């Protein structure tokens, strides 16, 4: 087992390399951005120092060469070029491979390092004397790695009170534009006051009723902040105070509320002294006396705390400390919470029986417990239920990570494929802050890679082709994520040529999937692309064309209990939509009853429940078809699937599910209702049982099986074919 300090180094190195790759890709688009240069340099500097400390000389030597090159860039002696980015990414690839080798206990392989180092040094030697004499570019100051002894970040904190006049909109000005400009100067913490907004019927849509308090952390001087408000008149109500300067060695001014109000001229000192004689809180007294308005109080009330918090963050104090936790420990915690949820449900079900007893008993009766004691226990049970639910949600949140980290990995893929295919493509991401279970995200990487490769190869046209059709030379591939209830929807779009419906139809006819006279809907047609070996491409390339992958893609998504759909418009592009559960540990299900047994159907694919009686059966003439909203929907009887004997009820229920554009039902005896399920994996003995995907323990201690609807459908399709 590797030393735990080495493990920490490897983890930090992976994170720094991910940051370095993303920064290099950003730098390629914005080569003059000094912050990106500093970010790349800091990552290299940290990796070099850590690897040298642990004796990984190969990593240290390569990052040293990279650091030396970027040192010239930040000193203004070298400009960022495509060649520098290409070599830096090659170095990144080599560093990543060797970090993986070290983690796996394998030998390092720096055979390619010599060529990369020579190329890096070649860039420097090409400049020759130009490097030593160039004074055109100004050195870039990186706060964490100073350029020289006189470098100073000059951190300052300003507090701005912005109360624009009511006719601001009429004058053609937008206060949000000014706040956006302030954001460009530094970090902003914005507080908005809305208490001056009148009732709806009194609002003038051309008037501005809001005011803002803005805490700005910046290295800019006050003149730059005043320039933002230069187009406003004197009645704009703008005040800017510098309340902290790191270069002045003066401690931040954490004034109390009364002092701030007097200093700002909002309150008279004599009035403050009189108010302070009251025992009530100062804010309450001021509002009751009418000396200040609520919006004035709001604009200053949070100032001391916000200043203290902001200075703490920027001066290196950890206001929100974090620690690394092994995934195994998180998994163990989630399992224990799952056990607690099950136990609490059993306790709740037991205590609920006492309610019926207490309703039939007098207050003076004793039934082992008095009615009052039963009521007290039920109250405690309800409180425990709330606490367990909160604990469950918090435990689940520990496994949640932003999906944006995964999105960033695909930028490099798009860049490399663009060069390989001779296409110009811009990659955009949206909703990167959307959180998902880490386990789901880790298994999502390969499916998304496959979709992006298809977008690049089949979707985006060559630049000349796009120009001929009136499109920009540069295509766009975007990936977005958003929460939809207990699921996350991920859309991968391209603005290419779209899918060829006729080609898909002809291929489907050739493979016997449809008859020549059939005219399936677009959704049905696109779902055929997921059939094994289905491909409309006549050219086999290193990227695609063999018909291998789309069926695997769907299986991978379905293994995560998700769904995948395609939508396309000729000439406009294609969208691949993937819907996944937030977490794999707990799922929402529909609890159903069959005989004496209870089963669970994943709620994600459930559309509705309909009745199944003698009339519906006779109308189908012996076939398992059900008329639902004018459509004939086939259904599978789960009694037969699980070989459950006994008499069937006269009136049963059919749970209608939808997947990949088709609908199918599952007949059950009755539907009990929705149920949040803690999944328990089945043992090795049940590994080959195709019709169930797991189990859970219900509140009464009984076990309910989770029905694997997709495998049941696949088995039924094979039987019919």
ROMARLUM-62562 format. One record per residue (C-alpha): residue in three letters; x, y, z. Coordinates in steps of 0.001 Angstrom, whole numbers. Layout:
- ALA:X:Y:Z
...
//
This chain:
- UNK:0:0:0
- UNK:1332:3433:-966
- UNK:2195:5991:1645
- UNK:-848:8125:2469
- UNK:1165:11266:1734
- UNK:1911:9973:-1763
- UNK:-1803:9275:-2184
- UNK:-2535:12876:-1217
- UNK:57:14099:-3735
- UNK:-1483:11979:-6504
- UNK:-4971:13288:-5764
- UNK:-3788:16903:-5746
- UNK:-1748:16329:-8916
- UNK:-4829:14994:-10734
- UNK:-6843:18038:-9693
- UNK:-4071:20428:-10731
- UNK:-3668:18698:-14099
- UNK:-7412:18971:-14744
- UNK:-7203:22669:-13939
- UNK:-4117:23025:-16152
- UNK:-5826:21398:-19148
- UNK:-8915:23616:-18812
- UNK:-6715:26711:-18425
- UNK:-4630:25881:-21506
- UNK:-7784:25458:-23597
- UNK:-9083:28813:-22325
- UNK:-5704:30397:-22991
- UNK:-5811:29231:-26598
- UNK:-8950:31343:-27087
- UNK:-7751:34275:-24942
- UNK:-3936:34349:-25255
- UNK:-3674:37847:-23767
- UNK:-5563:37055:-20555
- UNK:-3039:37553:-17708
- UNK:-5199:35670:-15177
- UNK:-5105:32525:-17326
- UNK:-1326:32790:-17664
- UNK:-1003:33073:-13888
- UNK:-3374:30159:-13308
- UNK:-1392:27877:-15640
- UNK:1904:28975:-14095
- UNK:674:28341:-10545
- UNK:-486:24830:-11440
- UNK:2894:23986:-13018
- UNK:4777:25532:-10117
- UNK:2825:23505:-7535
- UNK:3162:20199:-9424
- UNK:6901:20745:-9861
- UNK:7489:21442:-6173
- UNK:5332:18564:-4884
- UNK:6724:15969:-7299
- UNK:10290:16977:-6491
- UNK:9595:16624:-2764
- UNK:8356:13044:-3258
- UNK:11208:12081:-5585
- UNK:9284:11890:-8865
- UNK:12066:13453:-10916
- UNK:10517:12759:-14320
- UNK:7400:14744:-13450
- UNK:9457:17468:-11797
- UNK:11809:17867:-14804
- UNK:9027:18120:-17369
- UNK:6974:20614:-15344
- UNK:10153:22626:-14727
- UNK:10577:23082:-18489
- UNK:6930:24078:-18843
- UNK:7225:26477:-15918
- UNK:10346:28082:-17451
- UNK:8522:28667:-20728
- UNK:5474:30210:-19026
- UNK:7772:32297:-16838
- UNK:8877:34027:-20038
- UNK:5222:34517:-20976
- UNK:4267:36121:-17673
- UNK:7386:38313:-17765
- UNK:6215:39722:-21089
- UNK:9043:38186:-23131
- UNK:6997:35621:-25013
- UNK:3509:35492:-26500
- UNK:1143:32550:-26221
- UNK:938:30708:-29548
- UNK:-805:27599:-30855
- UNK:2541:25794:-30837
- UNK:3010:26538:-27134
- UNK:-507:25284:-26368
- UNK:5:22118:-28439
- UNK:3277:21273:-26681
- UNK:1821:22085:-23271
- UNK:-1108:19728:-23923
- UNK:1306:16995:-25061
- UNK:3193:17481:-21793
- UNK:-124:17328:-19921
- UNK:-970:13994:-21569
- UNK:2407:12548:-20607
- UNK:2103:13812:-17024
- UNK:-1414:12357:-16716
- UNK:-290:8927:-17939
- UNK:2586:8833:-15454
- UNK:390:9955:-12564
- UNK:-1880:7005:-13408
- UNK:1140:4695:-13590
- UNK:2322:5790:-10156
- UNK:-1163:5297:-8702
- UNK:-1292:1777:-10185
- UNK:2173:939:-8846
- UNK:3651:719:-12346
- UNK:6916:2126:-13664
- UNK:7051:5648:-15038
- UNK:7439:6119:-18797
- UNK:9023:9382:-19910
- UNK:10299:8174:-23284
- UNK:8484:11000:-25062
- UNK:9583:13628:-22541
- UNK:12899:14282:-24312
- UNK:11210:15297:-27560
- UNK:8750:17554:-25751
- UNK:11509:19224:-23713
- UNK:13598:19805:-26849
- UNK:10610:21370:-28592
- UNK:9922:23624:-25575
- UNK:13540:24742:-25504
- UNK:13393:25239:-29270
- UNK:10666:27854:-28874
- UNK:12921:29775:-26488
- UNK:15976:29515:-28735
- UNK:13952:30731:-31751
- UNK:13525:34065:-29995
- UNK:17237:34320:-29152
- UNK:18278:37904:-28624
- UNK:14699:39095:-28929
- UNK:13952:37669:-25499
- UNK:16734:39531:-23755
- UNK:15920:42888:-25361
- UNK:12126:42851:-25583
- UNK:10416:45436:-23415
- UNK:7124:45604:-25319
- UNK:5047:43404:-23047
- UNK:4519:44228:-19385
- UNK:5230:41574:-16738
- UNK:2167:39817:-15339
- UNK:1814:39771:-11554
- UNK:591:36449:-10159
- UNK:-459:36930:-6489
- UNK:594:33436:-5390
- UNK:3927:33512:-7286
- UNK:5268:37106:-7356
- UNK:7239:38349:-10372
- UNK:9554:40452:-8234
- UNK:10022:41785:-4704
- UNK:8007:44928:-5444
- UNK:4962:43072:-6773
- UNK:1849:43808:-4722
- UNK:-1699:42694:-5415
- UNK:-2998:45860:-3686
- UNK:-6193:44242:-2456
- UNK:-8879:46785:-1586
- UNK:-12444:46470:-377
- UNK:-15071:49080:-1198
- UNK:-18653:49439:-17
- UNK:-20997:51072:-2544
- UNK:-24499:52321:-1834
- UNK:-26396:52700:-5088
- UNK:-29889:54258:-4924
- UNK:-30687:55285:-8510
- UNK:-33369:57879:-9232
- UNK:-36825:56573:-10086
- UNK:-36621:57935:-13660
- UNK:-33445:56001:-14466
- UNK:-35152:53747:-17040
- UNK:-36681:56746:-18791
- UNK:-33178:58160:-19158
- UNK:-32165:54992:-21037
- UNK:-29993:53490:-18282
- UNK:-30012:49988:-16791
- UNK:-28643:49605:-13238
- UNK:-27783:45955:-13923
- UNK:-25293:47021:-16589
- UNK:-23464:49058:-13956
- UNK:-23384:46115:-11554
- UNK:-22025:43947:-14384
- UNK:-19269:46502:-14941
- UNK:-18388:46371:-11245
- UNK:-18147:42579:-11509
- UNK:-15463:43027:-14151
- UNK:-13371:45043:-11691
- UNK:-13404:42390:-8950
- UNK:-15512:40112:-6770
- UNK:-18875:41616:-5851
- UNK:-21297:40770:-3064
- UNK:-24610:42421:-3933
- UNK:-27526:43106:-1571
- UNK:-30765:44410:-3074
- UNK:-33422:46340:-1160
- UNK:-36980:45983:-2446
- UNK:-39049:47489:375
- UNK:-39688:50650:-1676
- UNK:-41564:48683:-4358
- UNK:-45274:49669:-4133
- UNK:-48336:47464:-4542
- UNK:-48830:45913:-7975
- UNK:-51611:48279:-9047
- UNK:-49442:51274:-8089
- UNK:-46283:50236:-9949
- UNK:-45082:52428:-12791
- UNK:-43209:50092:-15186
- UNK:-40932:52964:-16213
- UNK:-39796:53674:-12651
- UNK:-36956:52134:-10643
- UNK:-37808:51350:-7019
- UNK:-34812:49210:-5966
- UNK:-31560:50134:-4231
- UNK:-28338:48164:-3910
- UNK:-25530:47684:-1427
- UNK:-22403:46311:-3131
- UNK:-19241:45026:-1478
- UNK:-16407:45066:-4069
- UNK:-13054:43302:-3639
- UNK:-10633:44651:-6244
- UNK:-7114:45820:-6956
- UNK:-8497:48864:-8818
- UNK:-8449:52365:-7444
- UNK:-11641:54279:-6526
- UNK:-11471:56212:-9814
- UNK:-12242:53035:-11754
- UNK:-15348:52446:-9622
- UNK:-16564:56028:-10030
- UNK:-16136:55682:-13806
- UNK:-18845:53023:-13777
- UNK:-21346:55643:-12563
- UNK:-19936:58496:-14659
- UNK:-23088:58863:-16789
- UNK:-25380:59371:-13801
- UNK:-26331:62767:-12441
- UNK:-25784:63888:-8852
- UNK:-29204:62639:-7762
- UNK:-28228:59037:-8483
- UNK:-27518:58366:-4827
- UNK:-24072:56757:-5179
- UNK:-21527:56619:-2367
- UNK:-18234:54703:-2508
- UNK:-16170:54063:623
- UNK:-12809:52297:741
- UNK:-13043:50275:3923
- UNK:-9937:48116:3585
- UNK:-6558:48336:1832
- UNK:-4038:45496:2174
- UNK:-1100:47803:1435
- UNK:-1912:50285:4234
- UNK:-1462:47839:7144
- UNK:-4657:49264:8618
- UNK:-7077:46763:10111
- UNK:-10524:46514:8472
- UNK:-13129:48884:9916
- UNK:-15844:46737:11489
- UNK:-18024:49584:12747
- UNK:-21208:48906:14632
- UNK:-24550:49789:13088
- UNK:-25013:53117:14878
- UNK:-21549:54371:13936
- UNK:-22067:53450:10280
- UNK:-25391:55304:10140
- UNK:-23883:58461:11667
- UNK:-20796:58268:9419
- UNK:-22988:58030:6337
- UNK:-25128:60976:7369
- UNK:-28245:58829:7516
- UNK:-28686:59480:11251
- UNK:-27835:62441:13498
- UNK:-25471:61742:16420
- UNK:-27880:63309:18944
- UNK:-30757:61176:17670
- UNK:-28572:58098:17975
- UNK:-27669:58948:21581
- UNK:-31348:59328:22476
- UNK:-32286:56072:20793
- UNK:-29499:54172:22586
- UNK:-31155:54940:25925
- UNK:-33909:52509:24929
- UNK:-33372:48856:25825
- UNK:-34683:47591:22496
- UNK:-32434:46649:19604
- UNK:-31150:49679:17741
- UNK:-32556:48640:14361
- UNK:-36058:48147:15775
- UNK:-35974:51501:17572
- UNK:-34820:53378:14482
- UNK:-37587:51916:12344
- UNK:-40267:52578:14993
- UNK:-39132:56175:15434
- UNK:-39228:56811:11683
- UNK:-35717:58297:11722
- UNK:-34602:55969:8903
- UNK:-36354:53853:6305
- UNK:-36091:50079:6089
- UNK:-34168:50192:2800
- UNK:-31569:52512:4358
- UNK:-31136:50096:7242
- UNK:-30778:47105:4937
- UNK:-28070:48775:2892
- UNK:-25805:49107:5937
- UNK:-26965:46363:8276
- UNK:-24921:43569:6695
- UNK:-21858:45709:6060
- UNK:-19755:44746:9136
- UNK:-20335:40999:8804
- UNK:-19828:41005:5041
- UNK:-16589:42974:5361
- UNK:-15256:40589:7979
- UNK:-16220:37512:5965
- UNK:-14802:38894:2715
- UNK:-11494:39982:4236
- UNK:-11150:36586:5913
- UNK:-11558:34787:2589
- UNK:-9134:37009:677
- UNK:-6559:37099:3453
- UNK:-6374:33322:3572
- UNK:-8547:32543:6589
- UNK:-10666:29453:5968
- UNK:-14242:30383:6727
- UNK:-15486:27098:5260
- UNK:-12793:24469:5874
- UNK:-12937:21302:3814
- UNK:-11429:17844:4106
- UNK:-11048:14930:1709
- UNK:-13103:11859:2483
- UNK:-12606:8453:874
- UNK:-15460:7363:-1379
- UNK:-15676:4091:544
- UNK:-16451:5998:3733
- UNK:-19193:7988:2012
- UNK:-20679:4780:617
- UNK:-20630:3252:4094
- UNK:-22376:6331:5529
- UNK:-25066:6191:2840
- UNK:-25625:2485:3550
- UNK:-26021:3186:7269
- UNK:-28438:6019:6579
- UNK:-30391:3650:4345
- UNK:-30643:1176:7229
- UNK:-31828:3983:9494
- UNK:-34500:5020:6978
- UNK:-35777:1443:6830
- UNK:-35752:1091:10626
- UNK:-37538:4411:11070
- UNK:-40223:3371:8578
- UNK:-40788:158:10524
- UNK:-41029:2120:13768
- UNK:-43501:4543:12219
- UNK:-45652:1714:10903
- UNK:-45718:68:14347
- UNK:-46682:3240:16173
- UNK:-49393:4049:13629
- UNK:-51287:961:14835
- UNK:-51554:2534:18293
- UNK:-53524:5467:16837
- UNK:-56468:3172:16091
- UNK:-56302:1759:19614
- UNK:-56156:5202:21236
- UNK:-59228:6348:19279
- UNK:-61279:3533:20789
- UNK:-59960:4005:24319
- UNK:-60832:6523:27049
- UNK:-58160:8764:28529
- UNK:-58262:6731:31741
- UNK:-57911:3339:30022
- UNK:-54642:1455:30101
- UNK:-53589:-858:27288
- UNK:-50060:-1450:28392
- UNK:-49582:2265:27674
- UNK:-51922:5127:28477
- UNK:-53518:7112:25668
- UNK:-51351:10076:26637
- UNK:-48180:7986:26397
- UNK:-49210:6698:22966
- UNK:-49753:10265:21784
- UNK:-46340:11283:23117
- UNK:-44614:8364:21366
- UNK:-46361:9187:18082
- UNK:-45173:12787:18370
- UNK:-41592:11625:18938
- UNK:-41925:9264:15984
- UNK:-42979:12136:13714
- UNK:-40030:14251:14843
- UNK:-37682:11334:14315
- UNK:-39078:10876:10807
- UNK:-38261:14498:9951
- UNK:-34740:14225:11365
- UNK:-34029:10960:9541
- UNK:-35276:12502:6279
- UNK:-32958:15480:6792
- UNK:-30050:13180:7636
- UNK:-30776:11129:4504
- UNK:-30795:14238:2298
- UNK:-27552:15526:3827
- UNK:-25851:12149:3405
- UNK:-26956:12051:-227
- UNK:-25643:15575:-800
- UNK:-22144:14492:269
- UNK:-21945:12356:-2859
- UNK:-23158:15160:-5099
- UNK:-20593:16953:-7272
- UNK:-21037:19561:-10036
- UNK:-21229:18014:-13482
- UNK:-19250:20919:-14930
- UNK:-15957:19194:-14018
- UNK:-16896:16346:-16372
- UNK:-18051:18765:-19077
- UNK:-14659:20462:-19110
- UNK:-12953:17169:-20023
- UNK:-14741:17116:-23368
- UNK:-13271:20412:-24544
- UNK:-9971:18691:-25269
- UNK:-11789:15927:-27170
- UNK:-13527:18471:-29415
- UNK:-10258:20330:-30002
- UNK:-8347:17192:-31016
- UNK:-11126:15864:-33260
- UNK:-11420:19265:-34941
- UNK:-7792:19028:-36009
- UNK:-8106:15385:-37055
- UNK:-11250:15912:-39156
- UNK:-10331:19332:-40535
- UNK:-13404:20968:-39016
- UNK:-13814:24208:-37100
- UNK:-15905:23627:-33981
- UNK:-16674:25705:-30893
- UNK:-17556:23813:-27717
- UNK:-20012:25420:-25264
- UNK:-21225:24258:-21862
- UNK:-24239:25311:-19799
- UNK:-25479:24289:-16354
- UNK:-22103:23082:-15104
- UNK:-23193:23855:-11529
- UNK:-25866:21121:-11735
- UNK:-25044:18470:-9136
- UNK:-25301:14700:-9525
- UNK:-24205:11620:-7646
- UNK:-20463:11096:-8163
- UNK:-21098:7452:-9080
- UNK:-23468:8468:-11875
- UNK:-21065:11110:-13224
- UNK:-18144:8660:-13317
- UNK:-20168:6227:-15451
- UNK:-21427:9003:-17710
- UNK:-18064:9869:-19257
- UNK:-17922:7159:-21968
- UNK:-21520:7627:-23225
- UNK:-21036:11382:-23653
- UNK:-17689:10846:-25402
- UNK:-19449:8556:-27879
- UNK:-22175:11131:-28575
- UNK:-19656:13951:-29087
- UNK:-17597:11823:-31490
- UNK:-20748:11174:-33517
- UNK:-21564:14897:-33509
- UNK:-18082:15688:-34794
- UNK:-18007:12964:-37460
- UNK:-21625:12819:-38702
- UNK:-23152:16078:-37489
- UNK:-20817:19033:-38073
- UNK:-20037:19647:-41745
- UNK:-16713:20717:-43237
- UNK:-16159:24515:-43243
- UNK:-16552:24740:-47038
- UNK:-19822:22789:-46934
- UNK:-21197:25013:-44171
- UNK:-20302:28164:-46103
- UNK:-21985:26820:-49233
- UNK:-25216:26277:-47273
- UNK:-25108:29762:-45727
- UNK:-23796:28718:-42316
- UNK:-20777:30075:-40421
- UNK:-17570:28131:-41084
- UNK:-17322:27291:-37395
- UNK:-19820:24753:-36082
- UNK:-21076:24602:-32510
- UNK:-21418:21648:-30160
- UNK:-23049:22453:-26829
- UNK:-23751:20383:-23752
- UNK:-26145:21490:-21022
- UNK:-27527:20076:-17787
- UNK:-30540:20997:-15680
- UNK:-32527:19509:-12816
- UNK:-35991:18190:-13576
- UNK:-37478:17032:-10288
- UNK:-35536:13990:-9048
- UNK:-33717:13669:-12374
- UNK:-31092:15502:-14398
- UNK:-31512:16132:-18113
- UNK:-28361:16423:-20231
- UNK:-28694:17755:-23787
- UNK:-25876:17397:-26328
- UNK:-26562:19511:-29435
- UNK:-24821:20261:-32693
- UNK:-25759:22728:-35432
- UNK:-24763:20353:-38229
- UNK:-26709:18825:-41073
- UNK:-29121:16802:-38935
- UNK:-30165:13183:-39379
- UNK:-31090:11794:-42793
- UNK:-34550:10345:-42164
- UNK:-34781:8620:-45547
- UNK:-31388:6947:-45131
- UNK:-32423:5705:-41684
- UNK:-35713:4403:-43110
- UNK:-34018:2540:-45972
- UNK:-31501:955:-43584
- UNK:-34347:-84:-41265
- UNK:-36163:-1707:-44225
- UNK:-32990:-3505:-45283
- UNK:-32546:-4890:-41769
- UNK:-36195:-5967:-41576
- UNK:-37054:-3594:-38757
- UNK:-39975:-2066:-40692
- UNK:-41964:-2924:-43826
- UNK:-41405:-888:-47027
- UNK:-44927:548:-46874
- UNK:-44574:1730:-43267
- UNK:-44118:5437:-42461
- UNK:-42968:5538:-38821
- UNK:-42823:8781:-36834
- UNK:-39511:10608:-36478
- UNK:-39182:9495:-32844
- UNK:-39763:5839:-33769
- UNK:-37352:6155:-36680
- UNK:-34600:7648:-34511
- UNK:-35054:4955:-31857
- UNK:-33982:2392:-34508
- UNK:-30506:3919:-34511
- UNK:-29989:2133:-31175
- UNK:-30487:-1302:-32761
- UNK:-27431:-3584:-32782
- UNK:-25262:-3023:-35864
- UNK:-27427:-182:-37228
- UNK:-25467:2379:-39256
- UNK:-26330:4617:-42214
- UNK:-22703:5543:-42851
- UNK:-21026:4177:-45979
- UNK:-17550:5203:-44856
- UNK:-15725:3462:-42033
- UNK:-13342:5784:-40204
- UNK:-11261:5600:-37061
- UNK:-14074:7471:-35320
- UNK:-17273:5782:-36460
- UNK:-19148:3954:-39230
- UNK:-19251:316:-38116
- UNK:-22654:485:-36380
- UNK:-21047:-440:-33076
- UNK:-21718:1866:-30183
- UNK:-25239:3277:-30294
- UNK:-26731:71:-28869
- UNK:-23999:-12:-26233
- UNK:-24658:3664:-25536
- UNK:-28319:2961:-24782
- UNK:-27438:-38:-22600
- UNK:-24995:2082:-20595
- UNK:-27602:4803:-20045
- UNK:-30284:2257:-19131
- UNK:-27904:569:-16678
- UNK:-27928:3921:-14850
- UNK:-31756:3766:-14878
- UNK:-31827:6565:-17422
- UNK:-33371:7175:-20825
- UNK:-31967:8540:-24087
- UNK:-33842:10241:-26945
- UNK:-32921:11803:-30272
- UNK:-34388:14852:-31991
- UNK:-33241:16348:-35272
- UNK:-34097:18863:-37989
- UNK:-32582:18592:-41476
- UNK:-29964:21287:-41986
- UNK:-30270:22595:-38421
- UNK:-28700:19927:-36252
- UNK:-29345:17125:-33792
- UNK:-30009:16938:-30054
- UNK:-29330:13888:-27884
- UNK:-31239:14093:-24583
- UNK:-30179:11909:-21668
- UNK:-32324:11789:-18523
- UNK:-30755:10289:-15400
- UNK:-31662:9962:-11722
- UNK:-29859:12278:-9308
- UNK:-28535:9320:-7320
- UNK:-28355:5550:-7616
- UNK:-28625:4941:-3873
- UNK:-32253:6021:-3384
- UNK:-34917:6002:-6103
- UNK:-38582:6929:-6335
- UNK:-40749:3918:-7133
- UNK:-44372:2887:-7498
- UNK:-45279:233:-4913
- UNK:-47647:-2424:-6336
- UNK:-49236:-5591:-5031
- UNK:-49424:-8995:-6758
- UNK:-51053:-11706:-4664
- UNK:-49345:-11688:-1268
- UNK:-46209:-10076:-2720
- UNK:-45163:-6455:-3147
- UNK:-43036:-5127:-6004
- UNK:-41564:-1767:-6981
- UNK:-41569:-181:-10451
- UNK:-39096:2717:-11045
- UNK:-41182:5892:-11167
- UNK:-38928:7545:-13769
- UNK:-40521:5618:-16651
- UNK:-44102:5437:-15266
- UNK:-46628:7567:-17192
- UNK:-50015:6577:-15738
- UNK:-52122:3782:-14262
- UNK:-55325:2477:-15855
- UNK:-57912:-99:-14818
- UNK:-58059:-3611:-16282
- UNK:-61440:-5323:-15935
- UNK:-63511:-7896:-17774
- UNK:-64700:-5296:-20318
- UNK:-61144:-4286:-21278
- UNK:-60103:-7933:-21612
- UNK:-63074:-8850:-23823
- UNK:-62506:-5823:-26079
- UNK:-58959:-7057:-26753
- UNK:-60316:-10439:-28032
- UNK:-57841:-12486:-26045
- UNK:-54824:-10321:-26826
- UNK:-52902:-8443:-24177
- UNK:-53744:-5031:-25562
- UNK:-55310:-2103:-23767
- UNK:-56886:946:-25334
- UNK:-55324:4008:-23671
- UNK:-56338:7448:-24950
- UNK:-57066:6080:-28417
- UNK:-53837:4058:-28691
- UNK:-53468:282:-28417
- UNK:-50867:-356:-25711
- UNK:-49546:-3906:-25161
- UNK:-49069:-5084:-21591
- UNK:-47206:-7832:-19731
- UNK:-48837:-9658:-16826
- UNK:-46320:-9652:-13969
- UNK:-48213:-12538:-12356
- UNK:-47008:-14732:-15225
- UNK:-43511:-13221:-15214
- UNK:-42990:-14085:-11541
- UNK:-45088:-17289:-11683
- UNK:-47399:-16136:-8875
- UNK:-50344:-18491:-8447
- UNK:-53784:-17737:-7046
- UNK:-56999:-16081:-8156
- UNK:-56772:-12752:-9907
- UNK:-58945:-9877:-8641
- UNK:-61862:-8895:-10847
- UNK:-60504:-5376:-11212
- UNK:-56750:-5006:-11712
- UNK:-54396:-2148:-12629
- UNK:-52017:-1687:-15552
- UNK:-48998:569:-15009
- UNK:-48187:2299:-18316
- UNK:-44488:3021:-18878
- UNK:-42723:4835:-21710
- UNK:-39235:4348:-23109
- UNK:-37562:5431:-26369
- UNK:-40821:6502:-27979
- UNK:-42783:3311:-27218
- UNK:-45310:2541:-24466
- UNK:-45984:-727:-22682
- UNK:-47964:-1688:-19605
- UNK:-47413:-4018:-16654
- UNK:-50492:-5668:-15171
- UNK:-50590:-5881:-11350
- UNK:-53307:-6685:-8817
- UNK:-53331:-3207:-7265
- UNK:-51289:-21:-6963
- UNK:-50421:1009:-3407
- UNK:-48687:4339:-4136
- UNK:-45360:6127:-4469
- UNK:-42462:4938:-2322
- UNK:-38932:6273:-1881
- UNK:-36728:3214:-1998
- UNK:-33331:2508:-459
- UNK:-31834:-10:-2874
- UNK:-30380:-3221:-1491
- UNK:-28240:-5220:-3941
- UNK:-29106:-8867:-4478
- UNK:-26605:-11581:-3598
- UNK:-24525:-13551:-6094
- UNK:-27123:-16349:-6003
- UNK:-29637:-14062:-7757
- UNK:-27124:-12659:-10251
- UNK:-28827:-14248:-13287
- UNK:-32400:-13361:-12318
- UNK:-33193:-11086:-15256
- UNK:-36520:-9649:-14062
- UNK:-35348:-7908:-10864
- UNK:-32635:-5292:-10382
- UNK:-32570:-5093:-6598
- UNK:-34657:-5190:-3450
- UNK:-35676:-3036:-535
- UNK:-37013:-3547:2973
- UNK:-40450:-2048:3612
- UNK:-41650:-474:6828
- UNK:-43278:-3716:8043
- UNK:-40008:-5612:7614
- UNK:-41049:-7424:4436
- UNK:-38875:-7463:1325
- UNK:-40061:-5969:-1959
- UNK:-38310:-6677:-5253
- UNK:-37511:-3892:-7706
- UNK:-38775:-4879:-11144
- UNK:-36272:-4582:-14007
- UNK:-38777:-3441:-16642
- UNK:-36208:-3060:-19425
- UNK:-34920:-6634:-19112
- UNK:-38480:-7975:-19017
- UNK:-39259:-6077:-22215
- UNK:-36080:-7338:-23883
- UNK:-36931:-10928:-22921
- UNK:-40496:-10534:-24230
- UNK:-39171:-9133:-27526
- UNK:-36818:-12110:-27966
- UNK:-39683:-14522:-27262
- UNK:-41888:-12878:-29884
- UNK:-39167:-12731:-32558
//
